[in-house]
Amino acid sequence: MDFEQLLAAASSALSAPSEIVGRSARARATAEGVGPEQILARWAGVDADATSAAPAAPPAAVEAAPAAAPVEAAAPPQAQELDVEVVAPMSEERPEPEPEPAPEPEPEQVLVGSAGIEVTKRQSLPKWLAASFFVVPLVALFYVASFASGPQCGNGGALAIDPVTGVAENCDGSEYGSLGGNVLEQGAALYLAEALPSCQACHGAEGGGGTGPALAGGAVVETFPACADHILWVALGTSGWRGERGDTYGAQAKPVGGGGIMPSYEAAGLTPEEIAAVVLFERVSFGGQDAAAAEADCFPDEEGAEAAP
């Protein structure tokens, strides 16, 4: 018997997969210094010398010859001779293969007429698509019932439309495109914006600092007690401030550029109102100022501006 026949016989005798029996036989043969066929013959309960010496019988002779002693009757070797700890229970613990998903049915091809024209007979619509034909009209009816006069100003980003001029306005009546509404919220949106030179990228989303100095904990108000100086610093940036005001800034006379390069938001395209809104957000959220007092300081009215020295 050759290696494969011995392997099959040993696997049957041990009730173990042939791959595991083969690997174990080779490992045991290497350890004992013999051929793996001798190990397999020992496990299969056959004479290794007789099997190696006898020529292989032709297929017809094998079929006609009386069956040898049943493999099941051969005494299996002790379990410790294998290099695997447990062999028999593996068949019990082997997980069941997951069923493969059923393939989608192919469109049926039908021959129509004597000309043999091939026509595709399409399958029925998917359930989700059929359901959408009922759901979408219901949603549309609900919307019409809820907003009979159309969306109101501020609902879904809608603007107010002046009935006389037809000009779009913010919901508070201010010109469309201006800050309008809640200036503090506008400043927060500009501070967190990523399209412009990002404030949060240097000072942190919570004002804790990073490549730029920290603003939180009242530090920004300590540096700029007056909102006007704060606005000018943000508008000019490092280069502009050095050219117009000198080499220091703030109440502590900090060196310009010592805390990093401050970009000019005036050069970045922000309007004076937008710069003031960002400054207001920083002074209220990070500096701890009262919102009303900070807004009066950063957005003085015309009378207050004229009365100021």
VOPAGU-2260 file (C-alpha; in pm, 1 decimal, decimal comma):
REM VOPAGU-2260
SITE   aa  ch    i         X         Y         Z
SITE  MET   A    0       0,0       0,0       0,0
SITE  ASP   A    1     124,6     346,7     -83,3
SITE  PHE   A    2     114,0     653,9     141,0
SITE  GLU   A    3    -231,5     768,3      32,4
SITE  GLN   A    4    -385,2     423,9      90,3
SITE  LEU   A    5    -221,3     394,5     428,4
SITE  LEU   A    6    -337,2     745,9     513,5
SITE  ALA   A    7    -697,0     660,6     420,2
SITE  ALA   A    8    -684,6     341,9     624,9
SITE  ALA   A    9    -535,4     517,1     927,0
SITE  SER   A   10    -787,9     800,2     903,2
SITE  SER   A   11   -1072,3     549,8     893,6
SITE  ALA   A   12    -930,3     358,6    1186,9
SITE  LEU   A   13    -885,7     670,3    1396,8
SITE  SER   A   14   -1207,6     838,8    1276,6
SITE  ALA   A   15   -1006,2    1153,5    1217,7
SITE  PRO   A   16    -957,0    1384,0     917,0
SITE  SER   A   17    -680,8    1268,6     683,8
SITE  GLU   A   18    -506,8    1607,7     698,6
SITE  ILE   A   19    -458,5    1585,1    1074,8
SITE  VAL   A   20    -354,8    1217,2    1058,8
SITE  GLY   A   21    -103,4    1290,2     782,4
SITE  ARG   A   22      56,5    1578,0     971,5
SITE  SER   A   23      71,2    1371,9    1289,2
SITE  ALA   A   24     227,3    1076,8    1105,4
SITE  ARG   A   25     499,9    1291,1     951,4
SITE  ALA   A   26     577,2    1454,9    1285,9
SITE  ARG   A   27     594,2    1114,1    1461,4
SITE  ALA   A   28     809,3     968,9    1180,1
SITE  THR   A   29    1055,2    1257,9    1213,2
SITE  ALA   A   30    1073,0    1208,6    1589,0
SITE  GLU   A   31    1128,7     828,0    1558,2
SITE  GLY   A   32    1352,9     844,1    1252,5
SITE  VAL   A   33    1131,5     619,8    1037,3
SITE  GLY   A   34     915,3     672,7     731,2
SITE  PRO   A   35     562,1     812,2     770,7
SITE  GLU   A   36     427,9     496,0     596,2
SITE  GLN   A   37     538,2     284,2     892,4
SITE  ILE   A   38     357,8     515,4    1134,1
SITE  LEU   A   39      40,1     506,8     923,1
SITE  ALA   A   40      61,1     126,3     892,5
SITE  ARG   A   41      92,4      98,0    1269,2
SITE  TRP   A   42    -215,0     318,4    1320,5
SITE  ALA   A   43    -411,2     136,9    1051,4
SITE  GLY   A   44    -326,4    -203,7    1202,7
SITE  VAL   A   45    -145,4    -344,0     899,3
SITE  ASP   A   46     205,5    -484,6     848,0
SITE  ALA   A   47     425,0    -204,3     712,6
SITE  ASP   A   48     693,4    -448,5     577,7
SITE  ALA   A   49     434,7    -661,5     396,8
SITE  THR   A   50     262,4    -368,2     240,3
SITE  SER   A   51     586,1    -213,9     117,5
SITE  ALA   A   52     711,7    -537,1     -33,3
SITE  ALA   A   53     394,9    -655,7    -201,0
SITE  PRO   A   54     331,6    -506,8    -545,5
SITE  ALA   A   55      17,7    -309,5    -592,3
SITE  ALA   A   56    -262,4    -525,0    -728,2
SITE  PRO   A   57    -446,9    -405,6   -1039,0
SITE  PRO   A   58    -790,6    -253,4    -987,3
SITE  ALA   A   59    -973,8    -564,4   -1115,5
SITE  ALA   A   60    -784,6    -791,1    -877,4
SITE  VAL   A   61    -859,9    -563,5    -587,7
SITE  GLU   A   62   -1228,8    -573,7    -659,5
SITE  ALA   A   63   -1232,0    -955,3    -690,7
SITE  ALA   A   64   -1013,0   -1028,8    -392,1
SITE  PRO   A   65   -1185,6   -1105,4     -65,5
SITE  ALA   A   66   -1202,8    -810,4     164,6
SITE  ALA   A   67    -932,0    -796,6     425,1
SITE  ALA   A   68   -1007,1    -768,7     787,2
SITE  PRO   A   69   -1242,7    -473,9     827,5
SITE  VAL   A   70   -1068,3    -154,2     911,5
SITE  GLU   A   71   -1306,2     -98,7    1197,0
SITE  ALA   A   72   -1181,0    -417,5    1361,5
SITE  ALA   A   73    -819,6    -298,3    1362,8
SITE  ALA   A   74    -717,0    -188,8    1703,5
SITE  PRO   A   75    -653,0     185,5    1688,5
SITE  PRO   A   76    -337,2     315,7    1846,9
SITE  GLN   A   77    -349,2     486,5    2176,9
SITE  ALA   A   78    -468,1     847,5    2167,3
SITE  GLN   A   79    -136,1     971,0    2301,9
SITE  GLU   A   80      48,7     850,2    1986,5
SITE  LEU   A   81    -111,8    1130,5    1783,3
SITE  ASP   A   82      24,6    1482,9    1795,3
SITE  VAL   A   83    -325,0    1616,5    1841,6
SITE  GLU   A   84    -488,5    1611,7    2183,5
SITE  VAL   A   85    -844,0    1524,1    2084,8
SITE  VAL   A   86    -945,9    1388,7    1746,7
SITE  ALA   A   87   -1286,7    1220,9    1766,6
SITE  PRO   A   88   -1486,8    1511,2    1920,3
SITE  MET   A   89   -1385,7    1739,8    1632,6
SITE  SER   A   90   -1663,6    1602,4    1416,3
SITE  GLU   A   91   -1913,9    1692,8    1690,1
SITE  GLU   A   92   -1785,0    2049,0    1741,0
SITE  ARG   A   93   -1747,7    2130,1    1372,8
SITE  PRO   A   94   -1976,2    2430,5    1301,2
SITE  GLU   A   95   -2248,3    2388,1    1045,9
SITE  PRO   A   96   -2173,6    2572,4     721,1
SITE  GLU   A   97   -2381,5    2883,5     674,6
SITE  PRO   A   98   -2634,1    2852,7     396,3
SITE  GLU   A   99   -2543,1    3048,8      89,9
SITE  PRO   A  100   -2788,6    3322,5      -4,9
SITE  ALA   A  101   -3023,2    3218,2    -276,2
SITE  PRO   A  102   -2932,3    3381,4    -605,2
SITE  GLU   A  103   -3174,1    3634,9    -739,0
SITE  PRO   A  104   -3389,0    3491,3   -1012,8
SITE  GLU   A  105   -3284,2    3579,3   -1360,6
SITE  PRO   A  106   -3539,6    3756,1   -1578,9
SITE  GLU   A  107   -3732,8    3499,9   -1775,6
SITE  GLN   A  108   -3657,2    3492,7   -2147,3
SITE  VAL   A  109   -3961,8    3423,8   -2362,9
SITE  LEU   A  110   -3974,7    3357,9   -2736,1
SITE  VAL   A  111   -4264,5    3538,5   -2896,3
SITE  GLY   A  112   -4398,4    3467,6   -3243,3
SITE  SER   A  113   -4258,4    3262,2   -3524,7
SITE  ALA   A  114   -3972,6    3510,3   -3577,2
SITE  GLY   A  115   -3821,2    3398,4   -3247,9
SITE  ILE   A  116   -3795,6    3749,2   -3096,9
SITE  GLU   A  117   -3652,8    3730,5   -2744,2
SITE  VAL   A  118   -3844,8    3934,0   -2487,7
SITE  THR   A  119   -3750,0    3976,9   -2120,4
SITE  LYS   A  120   -4031,7    3913,5   -1878,6
SITE  ARG   A  121   -3951,8    4127,3   -1574,3
SITE  GLN   A  122   -4010,5    4014,3   -1220,4
SITE  SER   A  123   -4240,7    4191,8    -974,6
SITE  LEU   A  124   -4127,3    4514,3    -802,1
SITE  PRO   A  125   -3932,6    4492,2    -472,6
SITE  LYS   A  126   -4148,2    4529,1    -163,5
SITE  TRP   A  127   -3973,7    4847,0     -43,6
SITE  LEU   A  128   -4029,1    5017,2    -377,7
SITE  ALA   A  129   -4394,8    4918,1    -384,0
SITE  ALA   A  130   -4438,0    5049,5     -27,8
SITE  SER   A  131   -4285,6    5385,6    -123,0
SITE  PHE   A  132   -4573,8    5445,3    -362,1
SITE  PHE   A  133   -4800,4    5462,7     -55,3
SITE  VAL   A  134   -4565,6    5632,4     195,2
SITE  VAL   A  135   -4451,7    5927,4     -19,7
SITE  PRO   A  136   -4805,5    6054,9     -96,0
SITE  LEU   A  137   -4894,8    6030,1     272,8
SITE  VAL   A  138   -4593,0    6241,4     370,1
SITE  ALA   A  139   -4684,4    6498,6     105,6
SITE  LEU   A  140   -5041,1    6520,1     236,7
SITE  PHE   A  141   -4914,5    6565,7     592,7
SITE  TYR   A  142   -4684,6    6848,4     480,7
SITE  VAL   A  143   -4965,0    7026,6     297,1
SITE  ALA   A  144   -5194,5    6994,9     597,7
SITE  SER   A  145   -4928,0    7124,1     838,6
SITE  PHE   A  146   -4802,2    7411,7     622,6
SITE  ALA   A  147   -5108,6    7517,9     430,9
SITE  SER   A  148   -4959,8    7863,1     369,7
SITE  GLY   A  149   -4610,6    7734,6     298,8
SITE  PRO   A  150   -4311,2    7730,8     536,8
SITE  GLN   A  151   -4289,3    8015,3     783,2
SITE  CYS   A  152   -3986,5    8240,6     818,7
SITE  GLY   A  153   -3708,5    8052,3     990,5
SITE  ASN   A  154   -3867,7    7713,9     921,1
SITE  GLY   A  155   -3624,8    7504,8     717,9
SITE  GLY   A  156   -3406,7    7811,3     652,6
SITE  ALA   A  157   -3688,4    8007,5     482,7
SITE  LEU   A  158   -3647,1    8388,1     459,0
SITE  ALA   A  159   -3902,5    8659,9     502,8
SITE  ILE   A  160   -4017,7    8823,4     179,6
SITE  ASP   A  161   -4122,0    9189,1     187,2
SITE  PRO   A  162   -4473,9    9187,5      37,3
SITE  VAL   A  163   -4422,8    9534,3    -117,6
SITE  THR   A  164   -4072,4    9520,4    -258,2
SITE  GLY   A  165   -4041,7    9141,7    -289,3
SITE  VAL   A  166   -3690,4    9162,1    -137,9
SITE  ALA   A  167   -3570,5    8870,1      75,6
SITE  GLU   A  168   -3491,1    8959,4     435,1
SITE  ASN   A  169   -3374,6    8786,0     748,3
SITE  CYS   A  170   -3656,6    8683,5     978,8
SITE  ASP   A  171   -3587,0    8980,7    1206,7
SITE  GLY   A  172   -3629,5    9221,2     914,7
SITE  SER   A  173   -3258,7    9291,8     865,0
SITE  GLU   A  174   -3106,4    9286,9     518,5
SITE  TYR   A  175   -3045,8    8940,5     375,5
SITE  GLY   A  176   -2676,3    8857,9     395,3
SITE  SER   A  177   -2614,9    9070,0     705,0
SITE  LEU   A  178   -2566,8    8910,7    1045,8
SITE  GLY   A  179   -2918,3    8974,0    1171,2
SITE  GLY   A  180   -3080,7    8754,7    1433,1
SITE  ASN   A  181   -2868,1    8643,3    1728,0
SITE  VAL   A  182   -2525,0    8803,6    1688,5
SITE  LEU   A  183   -2371,9    8573,9    1950,5
SITE  GLU   A  184   -2476,5    8265,3    1753,2
SITE  GLN   A  185   -2338,5    8420,4    1434,9
SITE  GLY   A  186   -2006,1    8476,6    1608,5
SITE  ALA   A  187   -2000,3    8114,9    1727,2
SITE  ALA   A  188   -2061,7    7990,6    1373,0
SITE  LEU   A  189   -1778,9    8207,5    1237,0
SITE  TYR   A  190   -1540,3    8099,4    1514,4
SITE  LEU   A  191   -1602,4    7731,1    1437,7
SITE  ALA   A  192   -1605,0    7776,4    1057,3
SITE  GLU   A  193   -1346,4    7578,8     859,9
SITE  ALA   A  194   -1365,9    7766,8     528,8
SITE  LEU   A  195   -1192,9    8078,7     666,2
SITE  PRO   A  196    -865,7    8073,9     860,3
SITE  SER   A  197   -1001,2    7860,9    1141,6
SITE  CYS   A  198   -1010,7    8023,2    1485,5
SITE  GLN   A  199   -1060,2    7689,9    1659,1
SITE  ALA   A  200    -762,9    7534,4    1477,6
SITE  CYS   A  201    -524,2    7757,5    1676,4
SITE  HIS   A  202    -722,6    7846,1    1989,2
SITE  GLY   A  203    -923,3    7523,5    2028,3
SITE  ALA   A  204   -1295,9    7466,8    1999,6
SITE  GLU   A  205   -1330,5    7536,4    2374,0
SITE  GLY   A  206   -1075,1    7818,8    2374,5
SITE  GLY   A  207    -814,5    7610,1    2554,5
SITE  GLY   A  208    -533,8    7707,0    2316,9
SITE  GLY   A  209    -303,0    7510,4    2090,9
SITE  THR   A  210     -70,4    7665,7    1838,4
SITE  GLY   A  211    -224,2    7996,9    1950,8
SITE  PRO   A  212    -269,1    8129,4    2305,2
SITE  ALA   A  213    -558,6    8017,6    2525,3
SITE  LEU   A  214    -869,1    8236,6    2536,9
SITE  ALA   A  215   -1064,7    8052,8    2806,5
SITE  GLY   A  216   -1063,6    8130,2    3176,3
SITE  GLY   A  217   -1094,0    8503,7    3117,0
SITE  ALA   A  218    -752,7    8524,6    2947,0
SITE  VAL   A  219    -890,1    8698,3    2637,0
SITE  VAL   A  220   -1055,9    8976,4    2843,0
SITE  GLU   A  221    -742,5    9018,5    3055,4
SITE  THR   A  222    -541,0    9072,8    2738,0
SITE  PHE   A  223    -797,2    9303,9    2577,3
SITE  PRO   A  224   -1001,9    9483,9    2846,5
SITE  ALA   A  225   -1158,5    9701,6    2573,7
SITE  CYS   A  226   -1352,7    9527,1    2296,4
SITE  ALA   A  227   -1232,5    9785,1    2040,0
SITE  ASP   A  228    -868,4    9675,3    2086,4
SITE  HIS   A  229    -972,4    9312,6    2058,8
SITE  ILE   A  230   -1160,3    9381,7    1733,4
SITE  LEU   A  231    -862,6    9571,2    1590,2
SITE  TRP   A  232    -624,8    9284,8    1675,1
SITE  VAL   A  233    -845,4    9028,3    1499,4
SITE  ALA   A  234    -892,9    9258,9    1199,7
SITE  LEU   A  235    -523,3    9346,1    1150,1
SITE  GLY   A  236    -350,1    9026,4    1258,1
SITE  THR   A  237      19,3    9000,8    1345,8
SITE  SER   A  238     160,7    9180,8    1042,8
SITE  GLY   A  239     -98,5    9456,5    1031,9
SITE  TRP   A  240     -75,2    9527,1    1405,5
SITE  ARG   A  241     303,2    9547,0    1395,9
SITE  GLY   A  242     282,5    9795,2    1108,9
SITE  GLU   A  243      18,6   10018,6    1271,5
SITE  ARG   A  244      59,6    9972,8    1649,3
SITE  GLY   A  245     407,7    9842,0    1720,2
SITE  ASP   A  246     577,4    9529,2    1850,0
SITE  THR   A  247     356,2    9464,4    2155,7
SITE  TYR   A  248     -16,5    9416,0    2203,5
SITE  GLY   A  249    -268,5    9387,6    2485,3
SITE  ALA   A  250    -273,4    9510,2    2843,4
SITE  GLN   A  251      29,7    9292,6    2929,6
SITE  ALA   A  252     234,4    9429,8    2636,3
SITE  LYS   A  253     285,2    9083,5    2490,4
SITE  PRO   A  254     536,3    9058,6    2203,8
SITE  VAL   A  255     368,3    9048,1    1864,7
SITE  GLY   A  256     422,8    8702,6    1714,6
SITE  GLY   A  257     529,1    8554,3    2047,9
SITE  GLY   A  258     220,6    8334,5    2062,8
SITE  GLY   A  259     214,3    8240,0    1695,2
SITE  ILE   A  260     105,7    8416,0    1377,7
SITE  MET   A  261    -238,9    8575,0    1394,5
SITE  PRO   A  262    -397,4    8602,1    1046,2
SITE  SER   A  263    -578,6    8916,4     938,1
SITE  TYR   A  264    -950,8    8842,4     922,5
SITE  GLU   A  265   -1006,0    9174,2     750,1
SITE  ALA   A  266    -783,4    9047,4     470,0
SITE  ALA   A  267    -966,1    8711,4     485,3
SITE  GLY   A  268   -1284,4    8889,8     379,7
SITE  LEU   A  269   -1484,5    8924,0     702,6
SITE  THR   A  270   -1689,3    9240,8     737,8
SITE  PRO   A  271   -1646,9    9466,1    1045,1
SITE  GLU   A  272   -1979,9    9330,0    1177,7
SITE  GLU   A  273   -1864,6    8970,6    1137,3
SITE  ILE   A  274   -1531,7    9041,1    1311,1
SITE  ALA   A  275   -1717,6    9208,7    1597,9
SITE  ALA   A  276   -1948,8    8905,7    1623,3
SITE  VAL   A  277   -1651,2    8666,7    1654,5
SITE  VAL   A  278   -1493,7    8889,7    1919,9
SITE  LEU   A  279   -1825,4    8905,3    2107,5
SITE  PHE   A  280   -1847,2    8526,0    2109,0
SITE  GLU   A  281   -1491,3    8492,5    2243,2
SITE  ARG   A  282   -1545,5    8750,0    2519,9
SITE  VAL   A  283   -1874,4    8595,5    2636,6
SITE  SER   A  284   -1795,5    8224,1    2593,1
SITE  PHE   A  285   -1427,9    8225,9    2694,3
SITE  GLY   A  286   -1387,9    8556,4    2878,5
SITE  GLY   A  287   -1694,3    8516,9    3101,6
SITE  GLN   A  288   -1841,4    8859,3    3020,4
SITE  ASP   A  289   -2211,9    8929,8    3045,7
SITE  ALA   A  290   -2366,1    8895,0    2697,6
SITE  ALA   A  291   -2560,1    9223,0    2710,4
SITE  ALA   A  292   -2263,5    9421,0    2845,4
SITE  ALA   A  293   -2024,4    9266,5    2592,5
SITE  GLU   A  294   -2263,0    9336,2    2303,0
SITE  ALA   A  295   -2298,4    9700,6    2412,2
SITE  ASP   A  296   -1916,7    9727,1    2421,7
SITE  CYS   A  297   -1856,6    9555,3    2086,6
SITE  PHE   A  298   -2159,6    9703,7    1903,0
SITE  PRO   A  299   -2195,1   10060,1    2036,8
SITE  ASP   A  300   -2486,0   10256,5    1892,5
SITE  GLU   A  301   -2426,2   10575,3    1695,1
SITE  GLU   A  302   -2495,9   10804,0    1991,6
SITE  GLY   A  303   -2255,9   10606,9    2210,5
SITE  ALA   A  304   -1994,9   10608,1    1935,6
SITE  GLU   A  305   -2020,0   10987,5    1895,3
SITE  ALA   A  306   -2005,2   11044,3    2272,2
SITE  ALA   A  307   -1697,3   10825,0    2309,4
SITE  PRO   A  308   -1367,1   11025,6    2330,6
